[in-house]
C-alpha cells in the first residue's frame, strides 16, 4: 500500500513539476500548458503508454489534466470500435459528459454565489 502512495506522489509530482518548469521557462500561458498536457495525455494513450503510467502511479496519473486526454482517447477508441467513424464525436461526448457537465454546473454555481472583482 505504501508503494501505491509513493508511485502516486512521484507521478503526479513529476507531471506538476514539468508544468511548472514549462511555465517558468517559456512564454506559454497556463491555457497553453493545459492544452499541451491534454494533447500529451491523448498521445501517450494512443501508444498505450498512459495505461502503464496509471498502473505505476494509480491516482497520481489520474488526477492531473493529462488524464483528460487519456479519457478522451479511450472514449474515441471505444466509439470507433462500436460505431465506426461516427463513434469519434459520440464516444468523446458519451464518456466525458459527466466531467464536462460537472465543470459547467459548478462554474455556474460559483458565478451565482461569488461577485467578480473589477
KEFI-613842 format. One record per residue (C-alpha): residue number from 1; residue in one letter; y negated, x, z negated. Coordinates in Angstrom, 1 decimal, always signed. Each point is the difference from the previous one (the first is absolute). Layout:
BEGIN
NODE resi resn v u w
NODE NUM A Y X Z
...
//
This chain:
BEGIN
NODE resi resn v u w
NODE 1 X +0.0 +0.0 +0.0
NODE 2 X -2.4 +2.8 -0.8
NODE 3 X +0.6 +1.5 +3.5
NODE 4 X -1.1 -3.3 +1.6
NODE 5 X -3.3 +0.2 -1.9
NODE 6 X -0.4 +3.6 +1.0
NODE 7 X +0.7 -0.8 +3.6
NODE 8 X -2.4 -2.9 +0.0
NODE 9 X -2.7 +2.1 -1.6
NODE 10 X +0.4 +2.9 +2.4
NODE 11 X +0.1 -2.2 +3.2
NODE 12 X -2.9 -2.2 -1.0
NODE 13 X -2.0 +3.0 -1.3
NODE 14 X +0.5 +1.9 +3.2
NODE 15 X -1.1 -2.9 +2.2
NODE 16 X -3.1 -0.5 -2.2
NODE 17 X -0.7 +3.8 +0.1
NODE 18 X +0.2 +0.0 +3.7
NODE 19 X -2.5 -2.9 +0.2
NODE 20 X -2.4 +1.7 -2.3
NODE 21 X +0.2 +3.3 +1.8
NODE 22 X -0.7 -1.7 +3.3
NODE 23 X -2.9 -1.9 -1.5
NODE 24 X -1.5 +3.2 -1.6
NODE 25 X +0.4 +2.3 +3.0
NODE 26 X -0.8 -2.2 +3.0
NODE 27 X -2.6 -2.5 +1.0
NODE 28 X +2.5 -2.9 +0.0
NODE 29 X -0.9 -3.1 -1.9
NODE 30 X +2.4 -1.8 -2.4
NODE 31 X +0.6 -2.6 +2.7
NODE 32 X +1.1 +2.7 +2.5
NODE 33 X +2.3 +1.6 -2.6
NODE 34 X +1.5 -3.4 -0.8
NODE 35 X +0.7 -0.7 +3.6
NODE 36 X +1.4 +3.5 +0.5
NODE 37 X +2.4 -0.5 -2.9
NODE 38 X +1.2 -3.4 +1.3
NODE 39 X +0.7 +1.5 +3.4
NODE 40 X +1.7 +3.0 -1.6
NODE 41 X +2.2 -2.3 -2.0
NODE 42 X +1.0 -1.9 +3.2
NODE 43 X +0.6 +3.3 +1.8
NODE 44 X +2.2 +1.3 -2.8
NODE 45 X +2.0 -3.3 -0.1
NODE 46 X +0.5 +0.1 +3.8
NODE 47 X +2.0 +3.2 -0.4
NODE 48 X +1.7 -1.3 -3.2
NODE 49 X -1.7 +2.6 -2.2
NODE 50 X -1.9 -2.4 -2.2
NODE 51 X +3.3 -1.6 -1.2
NODE 52 X +1.1 +3.5 -1.2
NODE 53 X -3.3 +0.4 -1.8
NODE 54 X +0.6 -3.4 -1.7
NODE 55 X +3.4 +1.1 -1.1
NODE 56 X -1.5 +3.0 -1.7
NODE 57 X -3.3 -1.4 -1.2
NODE 58 X +0.9 -3.6 -0.6
NODE 59 X -3.2 -1.9 -1.1
NODE 60 X -2.0 +3.2 +0.6
NODE 61 X +0.6 -0.5 +3.7
NODE 62 X -0.4 -3.7 +0.0
NODE 63 X -3.4 -0.2 -1.8
NODE 64 X -2.4 +2.0 +2.3
NODE 65 X -1.4 -1.5 +3.1
NODE 66 X +2.5 +1.9 +2.1
NODE 67 X +2.6 -2.6 -1.0
NODE 68 X -2.0 -2.7 +1.8
NODE 69 X +0.6 +1.9 +3.3
NODE 70 X +3.7 +0.3 -1.1
NODE 71 X +0.2 -3.8 -0.6
NODE 72 X -1.7 -0.7 +3.3
NODE 73 X +2.4 +2.2 +2.0
NODE 74 X +3.0 -1.6 -1.8
NODE 75 X -1.3 -3.4 +0.9
NODE 76 X -0.5 +0.9 +3.6
NODE 77 X +3.4 +1.5 +0.4
NODE 78 X +1.7 -3.1 -1.6
NODE 79 X -2.1 -2.3 +2.2
NODE 80 X +0.9 +1.8 +3.2
NODE 81 X +3.6 +0.0 -0.9
NODE 82 X +0.0 -3.7 -0.6
NODE 83 X -2.5 -1.3 +2.6
NODE 84 X -0.7 +2.7 +2.5
NODE 85 X -3.6 +1.0 +0.9
NODE 86 X -1.3 -3.2 -1.5
NODE 87 X +1.3 +1.3 -3.4
NODE 88 X -2.6 +2.7 -0.1
NODE 89 X -2.9 -2.3 -1.2
NODE 90 X +2.2 -2.6 -1.6
NODE 91 X +1.9 +2.6 -2.1
NODE 92 X -3.1 +1.7 -1.2
NODE 93 X -1.6 -3.3 -1.1
NODE 94 X +3.2 -1.3 -1.6
NODE 95 X +0.9 +2.9 -2.3
NODE 96 X -3.6 +1.0 -0.9
NODE 97 X -1.5 -3.5 -0.4
NODE 98 X +0.4 -0.1 -3.7
NODE 99 X -1.9 +3.3 -0.5
NODE 100 X -2.8 -0.9 +2.4
NODE 101 X -0.3 -3.5 -1.4
NODE 102 X -0.2 +1.3 -3.6
NODE 103 X -2.7 +2.5 +1.0
NODE 104 X -2.1 -2.7 +1.6
NODE 105 X +0.5 -2.4 -2.9
NODE 106 X -0.9 +2.5 -2.7
NODE 107 X -3.0 +1.3 +2.0
NODE 108 X -1.3 -3.6 +0.3
NODE 109 X +0.5 -0.5 -3.8
NODE 110 X -1.9 +3.2 -0.7
NODE 111 X -2.8 -1.1 +2.3
NODE 112 X -0.3 -3.3 -1.9
NODE 113 X +0.1 +1.6 -3.5
NODE 114 X -2.2 +3.1 +0.4
NODE 115 X -3.5 +0.3 +1.3
NODE 116 X -0.6 +2.8 +2.5
NODE 117 X -2.6 +2.6 -0.7
NODE 118 X -2.8 +0.2 +2.5
//
